[in-house]
Amino acid sequence: MNNIVKKGIIYSMLGIMQLGIGASVIEASPRHNDHQRYEHHQSNRDHRIQEERERHEREMQRREHEEEREWQERQDREKAHHEEVMRTIGGLALLYILANN
């Protein structure tokens, strides 16, 4: 009887250890679904950055009716706006990464 109890305890401990090792391996493995969401987010972010750069280029060009001073003022406002939008896009990407890790 004593021998059976010892074997039962040993096999139970081995089973618990295997279960723990298996759980840690599963937890450490990359998750396919998270990877797809990250790629979708990255693609969306790249698209937003591209759109913002195109919009910024259009706004920085001088218009036919504009005087030099008005154009310079508009360029200054546009530069500030562009930097703010780019910081926002970058900040959202950082928050997404931090929230999903």
Sequence and secondary structure as in RCSB ss.txt:
>XXXX:A:sequence
MNNIVKKGIIYSMLGIMQLGIGASVIEASPRHNDHQRYEHHQSNRDHRIQEERERHEREMQRREHEEEREWQERQ
DREKAHHEEVMRTIGGLALLYILANN
>XXXX:A:secstr
 HHHHHHHHHHHHHHHHHHHHHHHHHHHS  HHHHHHHHHHHHHHHHHHHHHHHHHHHHHS  TT  HHHHHHHH
HHHHHHHHHHHHHHHHHHHHHHHHT 
